[in-house]
Amino acid sequence: MVRLEGTSYLCTIKEITKAILKKVEKDTGYEVLVSHCNESSLSCKGEVSSKYIDGKKVYFIECDINSKYIDHIIVHECGHLLHTPGCHKYTTDFELHPPAFIKFLRYIKNESAYPIDFISKIYNDLKRYLLNMPKDMKIEKWIHKEYLELRNLQKDSLLEDSVLDIQIVDEMKRTFPYKISNSILSMFVAFWSVIAPIIGEKISTESYGEKANTTGKNLADIFYKNKEFDKISEMWTSELGIRDWFGPIIQKEF
């Protein structure tokens, strides 16, 4: 049974969203629990994870339930469970590979003296974008194609994301080493290159820089030409010139 932890807010979401949540439960065989979490404590608008409650596996979709885009956020997270191959059983990660991580650390050391917690954040942010961005792109295409009643909400939600992305460009360029900021901004360009035409909007990425725009278009081409997410992520690391910072992609229990 789909439920919203500790509140009655679930009754305020759209019927189509409830139906998609129930589809997740039917297709995966696990209960879904939507849990409130302040957006400031999340790495993105929503996150999906699994926990065991009384010995039973339960999916948690964590998001700000007060967001005006709550339906788009929930459906997007459902997309990770429904339309990422094997995602309701396994998720992907780069295998811990000390020689690769040492190469990353050497690059960071040559750039500047960063605190260890900041170095960890940079590495994890980079991994998250590499692994999740291709999935996010496919999910947004799926939402737009399959759910006409969510298109306007999806468009408004994504346009807000585009504004937020632009707002962090200068900070990212200022605080992250060039190769890392350019890699992340290139992935942003790839995302908007694919998604902007779908929602019928022109999203300016000029402020991301010429290099990021050129590389981002190449990443978008890789996305269009490949269907396997693992392959896309690995090819992206090669295109970005950071393949030797990561081990092979592996599957682990979701």
Phi, psi and chi 1 to 4 in degrees:
 res  aa     phi    psi   chi1   chi2   chi3   chi4
   1 MET       -  125.7  178.4  179.7   67.2      -
   2 VAL   -69.6  133.4  176.2      -      -      -
   3 ARG  -147.7  161.9   55.1 -163.9  171.6   97.4
   4 LEU  -111.7  118.0 -171.1   55.6      -      -
   5 GLU   -58.7  120.2 -174.3 -178.3   38.0      -
   6 GLY    73.3    5.4      -      -      -      -
   7 THR  -143.5  175.9   76.5      -      -      -
   8 SER  -111.3   18.6   59.1      -      -      -
   9 TYR   -65.0  -20.3  -82.3   90.2      -      -
  10 LEU   -59.0  -27.0 -166.9   59.3      -      -
  11 CYS   -70.3  -12.7   64.2      -      -      -
  12 THR   -92.9   -9.9   68.1      -      -      -
  13 ILE   -82.4  161.2   66.8  174.1      -      -
  14 LYS   -66.7  153.2  -62.5  178.5 -177.5  -64.4
  15 GLU   -61.7  -35.1  -70.4  -58.1  -44.3      -
  16 ILE   -65.4  -35.1 -174.0   61.6      -      -
  17 THR   -67.1  -42.2  -54.5      -      -      -
  18 LYS   -61.3  -40.3  -65.0  178.0 -174.6  177.9
  19 ALA   -64.3  -39.5      -      -      -      -
  20 ILE   -68.9  -38.7  -64.0  169.2      -      -
  21 LEU   -60.6  -42.2  -77.8  164.1      -      -
  22 LYS   -66.7  -33.9  -70.3  177.6 -179.4  177.5
  23 LYS   -64.4  -39.6  177.0  174.8  173.3   55.7
  24 VAL   -58.7  -45.9  172.4      -      -      -
  25 GLU   -62.8  -41.8  -68.0 -167.2  -35.5      -
  26 LYS   -66.7  -44.2  179.9 -179.8  178.1 -178.7
  27 ASP   -75.1  -31.7  -71.8    3.2      -      -
  28 THR   -98.1  -25.5   66.1      -      -      -
  29 GLY    84.5   10.3      -      -      -      -
  30 TYR  -121.7  146.8  -61.3  115.4      -      -
  31 GLU   -67.7  147.9 -178.5 -178.0    5.2      -
  32 VAL  -113.9  130.5  178.1      -      -      -
  33 LEU  -123.5  121.9 -166.5  153.2      -      -
  34 VAL   -90.6  121.0 -179.5      -      -      -
  35 SER  -115.4  133.5  176.5      -      -      -
  36 HIS   -73.3  135.6  175.3   65.7      -      -
  37 CYS  -151.1  132.0 -171.6      -      -      -
  38 ASN   -60.1  134.9  -69.0  -33.9      -      -
  39 GLU   -58.0  -30.3 -168.5  171.9  -31.3      -
  40 SER   -64.7  -21.7   59.9      -      -      -
  41 SER   -94.5   -0.1   64.1      -      -      -
  42 LEU  -103.6  155.9  -61.7  171.1      -      -
  43 SER   -81.2  -12.9   59.3      -      -      -
  44 CYS  -154.5 -172.6   48.2      -      -      -
  45 LYS   -63.4  -32.0  -79.3 -175.2  174.7  179.2
  46 GLY  -149.0  155.3      -      -      -      -
  47 GLU  -140.7  147.0  -65.9  179.4   -2.8      -
  48 VAL  -119.9  139.1   62.1      -      -      -
  49 SER  -150.2  176.4   61.6      -      -      -
  50 SER  -128.5  147.2   65.4      -      -      -
  51 LYS  -141.3  162.3  -60.5  177.0 -175.8  177.8
  52 TYR  -106.1  124.9  -77.5   86.6      -      -
  53 ILE  -121.5  120.0  -60.6  178.2      -      -
  54 ASP    52.9   39.1  -62.4  -31.6      -      -
  55 GLY    81.2    0.7      -      -      -      -
  56 LYS  -113.3  138.3  -65.7 -178.4  179.1 -179.7
  57 LYS   -74.5  132.8 -171.8  174.1 -178.8  176.5
  58 VAL  -132.5  139.0  175.9      -      -      -
  59 TYR   -89.4  135.6  -72.9  125.1      -      -
  60 PHE  -112.2  126.7  -82.8   75.9      -      -
  61 ILE  -106.1  110.4  -66.1  176.6      -      -
  62 GLU   -98.0  128.4  -65.4 -178.7  -65.3      -
  63 CYS  -163.6  170.4   56.5      -      -      -
  64 ASP   -83.3  105.7 -179.0   -2.5      -      -
  65 ILE   -70.4   -9.7   57.3  175.8      -      -
  66 ASN   -89.3   -3.5  -62.2  -51.9      -      -
  67 SER   -65.6  141.2  170.7      -      -      -
  68 LYS   -72.3   -8.6   57.7 -175.8  175.7 -178.3
  69 TYR  -107.5   23.7  -56.5  120.5      -      -
  70 ILE   -54.2  -39.3 -177.0   65.7      -      -
  71 ASP   -66.4  -43.2  -69.9  -85.5      -      -
  72 HIS   -64.0  -40.7  175.0 -118.9      -      -
  73 ILE   -63.6  -47.3  -64.8  168.5      -      -
  74 ILE   -64.1  -45.4  -69.4  175.3      -      -
  75 VAL   -64.2  -38.4  172.3      -      -      -
  76 HIS   -60.1  -45.6  178.2   94.4      -      -
  77 GLU   -66.3  -34.6  -62.9  -50.4  -45.0      -
  78 CYS   -61.4  -35.6  -74.3      -      -      -
  79 GLY   -59.6  -34.1      -      -      -      -
  80 HIS   -63.8  -32.7  -80.8  -76.4      -      -
  81 LEU   -84.7  -29.0  -64.9  168.1      -      -
  82 LEU   -93.6  -32.7  -68.3  171.8      -      -
  83 HIS  -124.9   10.7  -70.0  -82.2      -      -
  84 THR  -104.2  115.8  -59.1      -      -      -
  85 PRO   -49.1  121.0  -28.1   36.3      -      -
  86 GLY    74.3    5.9      -      -      -      -
  87 CYS   -66.7  -28.1 -169.3      -      -      -
  88 HIS   -75.5   -7.7   66.1  -81.0      -      -
  89 LYS  -114.4  -39.1  -65.1 -179.6 -179.7  178.5
  90 TYR  -134.3  154.2  -56.8   99.0      -      -
  91 THR  -125.1  168.0 -173.5      -      -      -
  92 THR  -107.8  153.6   53.8      -      -      -
  93 ASP  -156.9  161.7 -162.2   -3.4      -      -
  94 PHE   -83.1  128.9  -72.7  102.1      -      -
  95 GLU   -60.0  137.4 -176.3  177.9   29.6      -
  96 LEU   -62.0  117.9 -178.6   60.3      -      -
  97 HIS  -133.7   94.1 -171.0   59.6      -      -
  98 PRO   -49.2  -44.7  -30.1   37.6      -      -
  99 PRO   -59.6  -36.5  -25.8   36.6      -      -
 100 ALA   -68.4  -43.0      -      -      -      -
 101 PHE   -66.1  -34.6 -172.8   61.9      -      -
 102 ILE   -63.3  -38.5  -71.9  171.9      -      -
 103 LYS   -63.6  -39.0  -71.4 -178.9  179.6  179.9
 104 PHE   -62.6  -46.2  168.7   77.9      -      -
 105 LEU   -62.2  -37.9  -69.6  176.6      -      -
 106 ARG   -63.9  -40.0  -75.7  174.3  178.5  165.6
 107 TYR   -62.6  -46.3  167.1   77.0      -      -
 108 ILE   -60.6  -44.7  -67.1  -66.9      -      -
 109 LYS   -61.3  -36.5 -175.9  178.6  179.7 -179.8
 110 ASN   -71.9  -22.5  -71.5  -25.0      -      -
 111 GLU   -82.6  -49.4  -69.5  -65.6  -54.5      -
 112 SER  -173.1  172.0 -175.2      -      -      -
 113 ALA   -94.3  100.0      -      -      -      -
 114 TYR  -103.0  146.8  -67.5  101.5      -      -
 115 PRO   -62.1  150.1  -17.0   28.6      -      -
 116 ILE   -61.4  -36.6 -171.9   63.7      -      -
 117 ASP   -67.9  -32.1   57.0  -19.9      -      -
 118 PHE   -71.9  -38.1 -174.2   69.8      -      -
 119 ILE   -61.8  -42.3  -67.0  173.7      -      -
 120 SER   -62.8  -40.2  177.6      -      -      -
 121 LYS   -63.7  -44.2  169.6  179.7  165.8   49.3
 122 ILE   -58.9  -47.3  -68.7  174.2      -      -
 123 TYR   -64.3  -44.6 -166.3   70.4      -      -
 124 ASN   -68.1  -37.4  -71.4  -31.0      -      -
 125 ASP   -61.2  -44.5  -78.3   -8.2      -      -
 126 LEU   -62.2  -45.1 -161.0   52.0      -      -
 127 LYS   -60.9  -44.5  -81.2 -154.5  -50.1  179.8
 128 ARG   -60.9  -45.0  176.2  167.9   55.7   84.7
 129 TYR   -65.3  -42.7  -75.4  120.2      -      -
 130 LEU   -62.6  -39.1  -74.2  164.4      -      -
 131 LEU   -84.3  -35.7  -66.0  168.3      -      -
 132 ASN   -96.1  -30.0  -72.0  -18.6      -      -
 133 MET   -58.2  -45.9 -169.2   77.2   79.2      -
 134 PRO   -60.3  -37.6  -24.1   35.3      -      -
 135 LYS   -65.9  -42.4  -60.6  172.8 -174.3  176.2
 136 ASP   -60.9  -38.5  -69.2  -21.0      -      -
 137 MET   -64.5  -43.9  -68.8  155.6   73.4      -
 138 LYS   -66.1  -40.1  179.4  177.7  179.1  179.4
 139 ILE   -64.2  -43.3  -70.2  166.6      -      -
 140 GLU   -65.3  -35.9  -67.8  -56.5  -24.4      -
 141 LYS   -63.3  -40.8  -70.4 -179.8   66.9  177.7
 142 TRP   -64.2  -45.7  162.4   69.2      -      -
 143 ILE   -59.7  -46.2  -66.4  173.2      -      -
 144 HIS   -63.8  -38.2 -172.9  -92.9      -      -
 145 LYS   -74.7  -40.7  178.8 -178.8  178.1 -178.9
 146 GLU   -93.7  -23.5  -61.9  -65.5  -27.6      -
 147 TYR  -128.2   86.2  -59.8  104.6      -      -
 148 LEU   -59.4  -35.7  -62.1 -179.9      -      -
 149 GLU   -69.8  -12.8   58.0  -93.1   62.8      -
 150 LEU  -101.9   -3.0  -68.6  176.5      -      -
 151 ARG   -61.1  -45.7  -78.8 -172.6  179.1 -179.9
 152 ASN   -63.9  -42.6  -71.3  -24.2      -      -
 153 LEU   -65.5  -42.9 -175.9   66.5      -      -
 154 GLN   -58.5  -46.1  177.1 -167.3   32.5      -
 155 LYS   -60.1  -48.1  178.9  177.1  179.1  177.7
 156 ASP   -63.5  -40.4  -69.4  -17.3      -      -
 157 SER   -64.5  -43.7  179.3      -      -      -
 158 LEU   -70.0  -35.5  -70.3  171.4      -      -
 159 LEU   -63.9  -37.5  -74.7  175.1      -      -
 160 GLU   -62.8  -40.8 -179.4 -177.3   79.7      -
 161 ASP   -60.1  -40.8  -71.4  -14.7      -      -
 162 SER   -64.0  -37.0   72.7      -      -      -
 163 VAL   -67.5  -42.9  172.2      -      -      -
 164 LEU   -64.3  -38.5  -66.0  174.2      -      -
 165 ASP   -59.9  -45.6  -75.1   -6.9      -      -
 166 ILE   -63.0  -36.2  -69.1  173.3      -      -
 167 GLN   -66.5  -25.7  -70.7  175.1   -9.2      -
 168 ILE   -97.4   -1.5   67.5  172.0      -      -
 169 VAL   -59.5  -52.2  169.2      -      -      -
 170 ASP   -61.7  -42.0  -71.7  -19.8      -      -
 171 GLU   -64.1  -40.9 -180.0 -177.2   -0.1      -
 172 MET   -64.7  -43.5 -172.7  172.7  -66.5      -
 173 LYS   -63.5  -33.6  -72.6 -179.7  177.6  179.3
 174 ARG   -78.5  -35.3 -173.9  173.6   62.0 -107.3
 175 THR  -103.2  -25.8   58.0      -      -      -
 176 PHE   -96.8  146.4  -77.3   19.6      -      -
 177 PRO   -56.6  149.2  -24.0   34.0      -      -
 178 TYR   -53.7  -48.5  172.3   76.5      -      -
 179 LYS   -61.8  -32.5 -163.1  170.0 -174.5  177.5
 180 ILE   -79.2  -47.0  -66.3  170.8      -      -
 181 SER   -61.9  -40.3   64.4      -      -      -
 182 ASN   -66.6  -35.6 -173.6   70.1      -      -
 183 SER   -64.4  -45.8  -66.8      -      -      -
 184 ILE   -67.6  -43.7  -66.0  174.9      -      -
 185 LEU   -65.4  -33.8  -66.9  175.1      -      -
 186 SER   -63.0  -38.1  -64.8      -      -      -
 187 MET   -68.7  -35.6  -73.2 -174.0  -88.7      -
 188 PHE   -60.0  -44.5  -75.9    2.9      -      -
 189 VAL   -61.0  -43.2  171.2      -      -      -
 190 ALA   -59.6  -44.4      -      -      -      -
 191 PHE   -59.3  -51.1 -178.8   88.5      -      -
 192 TRP   -72.3  -25.9  -66.2  116.6      -      -
 193 SER   -64.3  -34.0  -65.3      -      -      -
 194 VAL   -86.2  -41.5  171.5      -      -      -
 195 ILE   -85.4  -37.2  -60.8  -56.4      -      -
 196 ALA   -54.9  -45.7      -      -      -      -
 197 PRO   -64.6  -29.9  -22.0   33.7      -      -
 198 ILE   -67.4  -42.3  -67.7  173.4      -      -
 199 ILE   -90.5    2.9   62.5  173.9      -      -
 200 GLY    71.9   34.5      -      -      -      -
 201 GLU  -128.4  154.3  -69.7  -71.0  -32.0      -
 202 LYS  -101.7  114.5  -68.5 -176.6  177.9 -179.9
 203 ILE  -103.9  116.7  -53.6  -63.6      -      -
 204 SER   -76.7  127.8  174.7      -      -      -
 205 THR  -119.0   19.1   57.5      -      -      -
 206 GLU   -58.4  -39.1 -175.7  177.9   -7.9      -
 207 SER   -68.8  -13.0   63.6      -      -      -
 208 TYR   -72.1  -20.5  -66.2    8.1      -      -
 209 GLY   107.7  152.3      -      -      -      -
 210 GLU   -62.2  -44.2 -177.0  177.5   -7.5      -
 211 LYS   -62.2  -44.9  175.1   64.8  173.7  176.2
 212 ALA   -63.8  -37.2      -      -      -      -
 213 ASN   -68.1  -40.9  -86.6  -86.0      -      -
 214 THR   -65.8  -48.6  -60.2      -      -      -
 215 THR   -66.7  -38.4  -54.2      -      -      -
 216 GLY   -61.4  -38.2      -      -      -      -
 217 LYS   -64.2  -37.3  -63.4  -64.0 -165.7  -55.9
 218 ASN   -65.7  -39.2  -65.8  -22.5      -      -
 219 LEU   -64.1  -39.3  -61.4 -177.7      -      -
 220 ALA   -62.7  -40.3      -      -      -      -
 221 ASP   -61.6  -41.0  -73.2  -18.6      -      -
 222 ILE   -61.6  -42.0  -68.6  171.1      -      -
 223 PHE   -60.7  -46.2  172.3   82.2      -      -
 224 TYR   -63.3  -33.6  -78.1  125.0      -      -
 225 LYS   -90.2   -7.2  -66.2  174.9 -178.5  176.9
 226 ASN  -131.4  145.0  -65.8  -84.9      -      -
 227 LYS  -108.4  -17.1  -65.1 -176.3  178.5 -179.8
 228 GLU   -89.2  119.7  -62.8  177.5   16.2      -
 229 PHE   -61.6  -40.1  -68.0  116.2      -      -
 230 ASP   -59.6  -42.5  -65.4   -0.5      -      -
 231 LYS   -66.3  -40.9 -172.0  173.5 -177.6 -180.0
 232 ILE   -60.7  -48.1  -66.5  171.9      -      -
 233 SER   -59.8  -44.4  -64.4      -      -      -
 234 GLU   -66.2  -40.8  -73.3 -168.2  -17.9      -
 235 MET   -66.9  -33.3  -68.7  178.3   72.8      -
 236 TRP   -63.7  -42.3  -83.9   17.2      -      -
 237 THR   -61.8  -36.4   60.3      -      -      -
 238 SER   -68.2  -45.0  -63.7      -      -      -
 239 GLU   -62.3  -33.8 -180.0   66.9   29.1      -
 240 LEU   -83.6   -8.8  -66.4  166.2      -      -
 241 GLY    76.2   27.5      -      -      -      -
 242 ILE  -127.1   19.6   56.6  174.9      -      -
 243 ARG   -59.0  -36.3 -174.6   69.1 -162.2   94.6
 244 ASP   -77.5    3.5   59.5   -8.4      -      -
 245 TRP   -89.1   -9.6  -70.3   -3.9      -      -
 246 PHE  -132.8  150.1  -59.6   95.2      -      -
 247 GLY   -80.9 -172.5      -      -      -      -
 248 PRO   -68.5  155.8   24.0  -33.9      -      -
 249 ILE   -78.8  133.7  -68.9 -178.8      -      -
 250 ILE  -125.9  163.8   58.3  171.0      -      -
 251 GLN  -102.0  142.0  -72.1 -172.1  -29.6      -
 252 LYS  -139.7  160.1   61.6 -178.0 -177.0 -179.4
 253 GLU   -59.7  135.6 -174.9  176.5   -2.3      -
 254 PHE   -72.2      - -170.8   83.2      -      -
